[in-house]
Amino acid sequence: MSNVHTLNDIKDREGGSYKKPGYRLDSAYEQELKKKLRSITKFNSEINDLSEKLVNKYNEREKEFENKASQLIASTTKVRSQLISERKSHLESQHELEAKYTAEIKSLKSEIKTLKRKATLTQKASSVDKDTILSLEAKVRELEDKSSDPKEIDSLRLELERVKEDLNSKNHEIECMEKGIEATHEITSREIDALRKA
């Protein structure tokens, strides 16, 4: 403690020289100066102690901060790498789904075209069957009018029934195909919408 002085070190205010050792100040004044020196010394000591405590506390806090900062950095790095990994995985999954749905959509569109072709062909065949039915009905009426051979009339009626059943069967097949086309179209539309939303 370089700031502590004894009474012998105090300069004389008037002459500027040191008092000679052994010179005694007035005892009340001397006691007061000693008291002030003790309180200043004590105050300096308390300030030094407090300063040391503050420095220690600051150093502790700084270490805590450094530890927390390094933990945050490590945590942030870990989270960032997890996000990157999840994004990559999500993109891969999305690409796989897109490829899968694209293939399914192409397949369904092809199936729709095939069903439409079949429906068109069946409708054409149905139209031919209707013409055949009309022709057979005309022949049956003509034969009935002429009252010819009942066996021939029965034979024509049987053929007429067979052609009508065939027509009904084809009409049912056309109806089923149209429902299939409609259902396939709805499924394709939903899958396309799902892909657009993803």
Secondary structure, 3 states (H helix, E strand, C coil): CCCCCCHHHCECCCCCCECCCCCCCCHHHHHHHHHHHHHHHHHHHHHHHHHHHHHHHHHHHHHHHHHHHHHHHHHHHHHHHHHHHHHHHHHHHHHHHHHHHHHHHHHHHHHHHHHHHHHHHHHHHHHHHHHHHHHHHHHHHHHHHHCCCHHHHHHHHHHHHHHHHHHHHHHHHHHHHHHHHHHHHHHHHHHHHHHHHC
